[in-house]
Amino acid sequence: MRDLPAQTDVLIIGAGPAGAVAGATLVRDGFQVLAVEKAWFPRHVIGESLLPRCNELLAQAGLLEALQSRNYLPKHAATFYLGDRTQRFCFRDSLPGDWVSSFQVPRDDFDQTLVTGARKQGVDVRFGLEVRDAAFRGDGATVALSDLETGEAATVEARFVLDCSGPARVLSRLLAMDEPADILARSAYYTHVEGDLRPEGEAEGDIWVVLHPNGSWIWIIPFSNGRTSVGVVAEQATFDAYEGSDHDRLWAILREEPNCARRLAKAEPVMKTQRLHGWTTITRKLHGPGWAVAGNAGDFLDPVFSSGVMFALESATLAGQLAGRQLKGETIDWDTAYDGHMQKAIEVFRTFVKAWYAGDLSRIFFAAVKPQAAVRSVCSILGGNVLNQENPLVRDGCRAGLDRMLEGVARLEAAARRA
Ligand SMILES: Cc1cc2nc3c(=O)[nH]c(=O)nc-3n(C[C@H](O)[C@H](O)[C@H](O)COP(=O)(O)OP(=O)(O)OC[C@H]3O[C@@H](n4cnc5c(N)ncnc54)[C@H](O)[C@@H]3O)c2cc1C
């Protein structure tokens, strides 16, 4: 089948951001890598707002220059809206050492750019091939593939398999590793538009996260190609309370919120309204003998803080490094070095996501006065620096840190009322 190698050091399932970065990490370490992708690129995926930590990880994988050549819109801040209250978290106000900007990226172009960059470094990427099965032995695996164009079947022997298959979660399903999600299943309705009225200057590239009185939140993510991604996230019952098609429901919600209504007054959709439901996934184990899962093929929480691609790159980089060390003969304690490490990082965002939907974060974000140290800590997390031990929210426990911030905000508000 298509001159497919009979064996490889590492077989990667999926060539999204996790697959491309894991592949680049491993070929740079001298390994033969075959990445098998069932789609043909470019293909549409959601997940368009990156965090500064992504740039750091892409630089490590030798892929940042390729992105810089695409002229994506720089993202310097996340701006949150609640009626007439607003809070701009600028990544420059983050902690020392954090990267301070990122990009807003149309994902078809971004994923294509990453995969082309990974190929240039030596990753053997094959499109239109689907992984159907994998049989693991102590020293590797036999992976069964199907050519989606010709219908032919083939097998490849791999010393290590890295599952980067995103929401398809190939190994989690084959090995029955799904755990029940602990975050409520929500829906997203979204589209791309042209003609939104953007802020001028550096703020043009901000992501807007807008709270709607009906309990939903709205994302606005502008691109350098003149298009803008616009989406609403809510419980399905919220959408069901509006009448008409998916398009009608999306636009009714957008027009009800004054900040969005102003910004989108002249905007026209250029994409059919898309609908997604229930994305939170939890995997019992991120590794086993001869395999690991990275990116959305493992855990994914929620889109609210645009952390999906960052976690995909963080886990893919680490899994690629550890797999490489193991293939060179080192004994790796994957429980600590991979699962434990990633769980610490994921836990910070899990706390943030839960605090967002509980309303605690908006009490901190939109407080008229708040401690500067709190702004720095929050900026660092929103930049994706979830392992920075300089941040009290990371070092001393995120929930306890948020509780201290809430107390600090209450104290400052009481003092302001007394003054
Ligand atoms: C509503 C919503 C909004 C989001 N917004 C953001 C955002 O603003 N910023 C952000 O960072 N993240 C966001 N995300 C998350 C983001 O989409 C993902 O985290 C990111 O795409 C994960 O990358 P990945 O490489 O793990 O998987 P993917 O990008 O999904 O890539 C997986 C690849 O594997 C391939 N594949 C699947 N099965 C097989 C198989 N059997 N054989 C071969 N190939 C296979 C697929 O075709 C695909 O190309 C959002 C998610 C949702 C649901």
The ligand as an SDF file (V2000), in Angstrom:
LIG
                    3D

 53 58  0  0  0  0  0  0  0  0999 V2000
  -16.1970   24.5430   20.7110 C   0  0  0  0  0  0  0  0  0  0  0  0
  -14.7170   24.3970   20.8400 C   0  0  0  0  0  0  0  0  0  0  0  0
  -13.8980   25.5290   20.7250 C   0  0  0  0  0  0  0  0  0  0  0  0
  -12.5050   25.3950   20.8780 C   0  0  0  0  0  0  0  0  0  0  0  0
  -11.7340   26.5380   20.8350 N   0  0  0  0  0  0  0  0  0  0  0  0
  -10.4020   26.4350   21.0710 C   0  0  0  0  0  0  0  0  0  0  0  0
   -9.5630   27.5980   21.0380 C   0  0  0  0  0  0  0  0  0  0  0  0
  -10.0070   28.7240   20.7930 O   0  0  0  0  0  0  0  0  0  0  0  0
   -8.2350   27.4220   21.2760 N   0  0  0  0  0  0  0  0  0  0  0  0
   -7.6970   26.1830   21.5310 C   0  0  0  0  0  0  0  0  0  0  0  0
   -6.4880   26.0890   21.7600 O   0  0  0  0  0  0  0  0  0  0  0  0
   -8.4510   25.0750   21.5200 N   0  0  0  0  0  0  0  0  0  0  0  0
   -9.7870   25.1600   21.2940 C   0  0  0  0  0  0  0  0  0  0  0  0
  -10.5390   24.0290   21.2590 N   0  0  0  0  0  0  0  0  0  0  0  0
   -9.8740   22.7260   21.4260 C   0  0  0  0  0  0  0  0  0  0  0  0
   -9.1460   22.2830   20.1420 C   0  0  0  0  0  0  0  0  0  0  0  0
  -10.0770   22.0840   19.1220 O   0  0  0  0  0  0  0  0  0  0  0  0
   -8.3910   20.9800   20.3920 C   0  0  0  0  0  0  0  0  0  0  0  0
   -7.8380   20.9860   21.6610 O   0  0  0  0  0  0  0  0  0  0  0  0
   -7.2550   20.7140   19.4000 C   0  0  0  0  0  0  0  0  0  0  0  0
   -7.7380   20.6630   18.0920 O   0  0  0  0  0  0  0  0  0  0  0  0
   -6.5700   19.3890   19.7710 C   0  0  0  0  0  0  0  0  0  0  0  0
   -5.5700   19.0700   18.8390 O   0  0  0  0  0  0  0  0  0  0  0  0
   -5.2090   17.5400   18.5880 P   0  0  0  0  0  0  0  0  0  0  0  0
   -4.0020   17.5270   17.7170 O   0  0  0  0  0  0  0  0  0  0  0  0
   -5.1810   16.7960   19.8690 O   0  0  0  0  0  0  0  0  0  0  0  0
   -6.4860   16.9340   17.7910 O   0  0  0  0  0  0  0  0  0  0  0  0
   -7.1110   17.3170   16.3780 P   0  0  0  0  0  0  0  0  0  0  0  0
   -6.7670   18.6920   15.9930 O   0  0  0  0  0  0  0  0  0  0  0  0
   -8.5580   16.9520   16.4760 O   0  0  0  0  0  0  0  0  0  0  0  0
   -6.3800   16.3120   15.3730 O   0  0  0  0  0  0  0  0  0  0  0  0
   -6.6110   14.9230   15.4300 C   0  0  0  0  0  0  0  0  0  0  0  0
   -6.3830   14.3150   14.0410 C   0  0  0  0  0  0  0  0  0  0  0  0
   -6.4680   12.8860   14.1360 O   0  0  0  0  0  0  0  0  0  0  0  0
   -7.0890   12.3900   12.9650 C   0  0  0  0  0  0  0  0  0  0  0  0
   -7.6450   11.0560   13.2410 N   0  0  0  0  0  0  0  0  0  0  0  0
   -8.7210   10.7660   14.0130 C   0  0  0  0  0  0  0  0  0  0  0  0
   -8.9360    9.4220   14.0260 N   0  0  0  0  0  0  0  0  0  0  0  0
   -7.9730    8.8720   13.2480 C   0  0  0  0  0  0  0  0  0  0  0  0
   -7.6820    7.5270   12.8680 C   0  0  0  0  0  0  0  0  0  0  0  0
   -8.4190    6.4800   13.2960 N   0  0  0  0  0  0  0  0  0  0  0  0
   -6.6360    7.3010   12.0360 N   0  0  0  0  0  0  0  0  0  0  0  0
   -5.8820    8.3530   11.5880 C   0  0  0  0  0  0  0  0  0  0  0  0
   -6.1310    9.6420   11.9170 N   0  0  0  0  0  0  0  0  0  0  0  0
   -7.1500    9.9050   12.7470 C   0  0  0  0  0  0  0  0  0  0  0  0
   -8.1560   13.4370   12.6740 C   0  0  0  0  0  0  0  0  0  0  0  0
   -8.5570   13.4030   11.3170 O   0  0  0  0  0  0  0  0  0  0  0  0
   -7.4400   14.7410   13.0440 C   0  0  0  0  0  0  0  0  0  0  0  0
   -6.8340   15.3650   11.9300 O   0  0  0  0  0  0  0  0  0  0  0  0
  -11.9310   24.1300   21.1050 C   0  0  0  0  0  0  0  0  0  0  0  0
  -12.7470   22.9940   21.1970 C   0  0  0  0  0  0  0  0  0  0  0  0
  -14.1150   23.1130   21.0780 C   0  0  0  0  0  0  0  0  0  0  0  0
  -14.9710   21.8810   21.2020 C   0  0  0  0  0  0  0  0  0  0  0  0
  1  2  1  0
  2  3  1  0
  2 52  2  0
  3  4  2  0
  4  5  1  0
  4 50  1  0
  5  6  2  0
  6  7  1  0
  6 13  1  0
  7  8  2  0
  7  9  1  0
  9 10  1  0
 10 11  2  0
 10 12  1  0
 12 13  2  0
 13 14  1  0
 14 15  1  0
 14 50  1  0
 15 16  1  0
 16 17  1  0
 16 18  1  0
 18 19  1  0
 18 20  1  0
 20 21  1  0
 20 22  1  0
 22 23  1  0
 23 24  1  0
 24 25  2  0
 24 26  1  0
 24 27  1  0
 27 28  1  0
 28 29  2  0
 28 30  1  0
 28 31  1  0
 31 32  1  0
 32 33  1  0
 33 34  1  0
 33 48  1  0
 34 35  1  0
 35 36  1  0
 35 46  1  0
 36 37  1  0
 36 45  1  0
 37 38  2  0
 38 39  1  0
 39 40  1  0
 39 45  2  0
 40 41  1  0
 40 42  2  0
 42 43  1  0
 43 44  2  0
 44 45  1  0
 46 47  1  0
 46 48  1  0
 48 49  1  0
 50 51  2  0
 51 52  1  0
 52 53  1  0
M  END
$$$$
